[in-house]
Amino acid sequence: MLFGINPITHSNLKVELEDLKKENMKLVEENKKLDHATKVYQEQLVGELSKASFSVDWEAMNAFSVERGWGNGVLRTTIGYLLQEPSVHTESDGNQNITYKDVVREWVFNCSAAEHERLVKEFNDYVKGNK
């Protein structure tokens, strides 16, 4: 025994360590492949979405803004709108009153910069026409 270390155990640990290193290298390579496949998929998805067009009924949607910002690593368009949601109140006499309140909602989607600008122009035209 060398300084209290069993040579057989030490040898087994060396073998185990080498096995773990090999397994780690395999996992690193697999991770690289998965990262590459994810990037390819994201590029395809963004490319497809950048060609999509959108039709919005601004009045029915009760929209108040169109914005551009980052989300999940890509530029996204957000349309802010108000949605009337019912609020039910039960009175002490058991009668129910239903009132409606405006709740702010967002529609977030991916589109090209050109499509975003088209939507902004369309929204601005809608707002000007309703003043």
C-alpha atoms as one frame of an Amber mdcrd trajectory, in Angstrom:
protein
   0.000   0.000   0.000   1.320   3.367  -1.007   0.732   6.052   1.662  -2.513
   4.382   2.711  -3.885   4.164  -0.851  -4.847   0.761  -2.096  -3.193   0.391
  -5.552  -6.122  -1.667  -6.869  -8.651   0.992  -5.832  -6.440   3.741  -7.247
  -6.179   1.861 -10.550  -9.972   1.398 -10.647 -10.465   5.114 -10.053  -8.133
   5.926 -12.951 -10.140   3.643 -15.252 -13.402   5.139 -14.023 -12.078   8.649
 -14.539 -11.011   7.829 -18.103 -14.443   6.314 -18.806 -16.124   9.454 -17.459
 -13.895  11.667 -19.601 -14.809   9.660 -22.708 -18.514   9.822 -21.857 -18.243
  13.564 -21.254 -16.601  14.079 -24.660 -19.426  12.112 -26.325 -21.988  14.300
 -24.556 -20.149  17.491 -25.551 -20.175  16.376 -29.198 -23.856  15.413 -29.011
 -24.633  18.810 -27.464 -22.825  20.553 -30.335 -24.905  18.597 -32.851 -28.128
  19.472 -31.028 -27.139  23.163 -30.826 -26.465  23.180 -34.570 -29.766  21.447
 -35.355 -31.622  23.942 -33.141 -30.002  26.897 -34.925 -30.912  25.458 -38.336
 -34.503  24.919 -37.186 -34.740  28.458 -35.775 -33.384  29.949 -39.014 -35.960
  27.985 -41.019 -38.753  29.031 -38.677 -37.771  32.701 -38.670 -37.384  32.603
 -42.454 -40.840  31.119 -42.860 -42.422  33.537 -40.413 -40.725  36.502 -42.040
 -42.710  35.721 -45.207 -46.051  35.572 -43.380 -48.543  38.398 -43.671 -51.203
  39.342 -41.152 -54.686  40.731 -41.427 -56.029  42.687 -38.472 -59.525  44.057
 -37.872 -58.339  47.023 -35.819 -61.811  48.116 -34.756 -62.943  44.665 -33.619
 -59.634  44.135 -31.856 -59.822  47.482 -30.019 -56.064  47.860 -30.507 -54.148
  50.737 -28.967 -50.512  50.058 -29.962 -48.179  48.194 -32.301 -44.649  47.672
 -31.008 -41.432  45.872 -31.949 -39.114  44.243 -29.420 -36.932  41.259 -28.584
 -38.315  37.995 -27.287 -36.709  34.552 -27.216 -33.760  35.849 -29.214 -35.784
  37.218 -32.151 -37.520  40.473 -32.980 -41.256  40.174 -32.416 -44.274  42.355
 -32.990 -46.742  43.029 -30.196 -50.209  44.456 -30.674 -51.693  45.835 -27.482
 -55.475  45.759 -27.261 -58.328  46.089 -24.799 -60.685  43.207 -24.221 -63.952
  43.655 -22.359 -64.259  40.885 -19.814 -67.321  40.250 -17.677 -67.080  40.726
 -13.946 -69.849  39.042 -11.928 -70.748  40.463  -8.525 -73.174  38.734  -6.175
 -75.066  41.134  -3.914 -76.049  40.325  -0.333 -79.625  39.666  -1.501 -78.361
  36.984  -3.921 -78.821  38.998  -7.093 -75.955  38.946  -9.546 -74.710  42.019
 -11.364 -72.566  41.677 -14.435 -70.327  44.544 -15.393 -67.648  44.684 -18.049
 -64.169  45.999 -17.578 -61.424  46.642 -20.113 -58.435  44.369 -19.632 -55.137
  44.994 -21.422 -54.022  42.072 -23.570 -51.143  41.496 -25.996 -50.909  39.571
 -29.244 -47.231  38.684 -29.721 -46.004  37.192 -32.989 -42.992  36.970 -35.280
 -43.027  38.764 -38.606 -40.582  40.523 -40.891 -39.604  44.145 -40.353 -41.440
  45.036 -43.576 -44.640  43.341 -42.365 -44.302  45.080 -39.005 -43.975  48.476
 -40.703 -46.999  47.690 -42.886 -49.024  46.893 -39.757 -47.860  50.110 -38.060
 -48.903  52.169 -41.103 -52.247  50.361 -41.274 -52.807  50.945 -37.546 -51.866
  54.648 -37.799 -54.216  55.069 -40.763 -56.981  53.418 -38.759 -56.363  55.699
 -35.755 -56.338  58.850 -37.950 -59.570  57.790 -39.627 -61.331  57.375 -36.266
 -60.450  60.759 -34.750
